[in-house]
């Protein structure tokens, strides 16, 4: 696997997702987005095997609506919404909400990553764009405590309602904080 | 004593009751109340532990609020503390009706991240086992959906054939349920010599059961009355809500990852994608029945002439070397050590990947973020049941209480995958 190891060192020294690294050729989706929102609106992401961008959380809703409605993009299917806590990665902004999109029309996948700072963990909800985002966003809220503004029913979904912490955050220990000691049966 | 003849009394009461029924309407002066009914967490039709609060208007369902999480096990959190091969065992426990599909979907994602090409033999074995799992999953889904509605026999026919499939899984993986059969870059071990014969036998048994279920249900008046026009999902709603798998195809959307984004060499197989017309419970049943027949075709093609050769890719940094070589060659011993010791193992490069496979319930995706260490930095499962089930409150609204189990059965909600 020498090839992969080389690749890894190369990527680490370059610093993925940080300024200063050479931009790879933008794909067809990125080009289209930049034509609409300006050259600096998105930067290229580092997903393997599909085109991806890093977008800003301001004006997320018009951006996502454009991705869905533009006939050359037509991302009509929201595959997944999830988040990454980058506490132990070398990133300035702690969280990233990651959207996986798919276009039935063009048979194309696309990934959008949106940084969300720890001090103000808020992001717009895309339930009005894709109704299927409802439970997916609730799960992200449940696991990371990221608030989706404009969500119709933002409650915890997997953890109990009175669970105080956000378990998928990196600073939450694997064995919990003793919540199970007080379970009543 | 003023007496009333008994038959006269009965007549009056009946008349009163009849009048009451006619005049019992909701008016501002006399509002009727909605009844709150708890469905689950312990209910035979939930196929796991699932809780729903139903709001009933008479026998009609005015609203449903699902409460999930009873089977939440924290697989995604635990995955951050397990090596890439150790996580395979956790995927068994998600959709426990087709654990092999989860194993295959997961290792497919890791291999995409590490850019490993698996051997032709491994690829074809994976295809055969994925489709055999689909047979088992659909047989159980159809059987229990019929059982919940009241048709017991179809369930027993399905289970009899499923037993033959499980014997095959046991012969291949050593276990029936927690298969843990795939490894990054290969498989736990090669299949037994009579694998092709066992596969043909179980396919034959499955097809026999399918035609029996077909004769029992497809033109059965009760079954059709209970399923046709129930839980209708339009094609537009299905796409907007992110439905996948049989639920999406029953609504008439021709989309299957095996056809649209072929992986594991699915483009080489001759099979069709069944699609429905009405998007109701009956169409979901028909789509699953036809998928059984198509998957049977794929299995037969895959085992027809299974390529010879190793099942593990020639990637010494990701795959355990042959045990015989470990005893004889210094390099293999070192690689074996490097693969198994604490802090060593397959280490993908820094990056993130999303890879999807077509599981029996729909798109099963794995999103992995690697920081270049032995454990995934973040591992996310995109569960098909979870997204399909999120449409349930929309589908049940306005239907009868007894349709709850019909729609639930047609979505094939697996609580282990729902809650993870």
Interface residues (C-beta under 8 A of the other chain):
Chain A: X1 X2 X3 X4 X5 X7 X8 X11 X12 X16 X45 X46 X47 X48 X49 X50 X76 X77 X78 X79 X80 X82 X84 X85 X88 X89 X98 X100 X104 X107 X109 X111 X130 X131 X132 X134 X135 X136 X139 X143 X156 X157 X158 X159 X160 X167 X168 X172 X174
Chain B: X68 X69 X72 X74 X76 X77 X78 X80 X81 X112 X113 X114 X115 X116 X237 X239 X240 X241 X242 X243 X253 X255 X260 X261 X315 X316 X317 X318 X347 X348 X349 X350 X351 X352 X353 X354 X355 X356 X363 X365 X367 X369 X371 X372 X377 X378 X380 X382 X386 X387 X390 X391 X419 X420
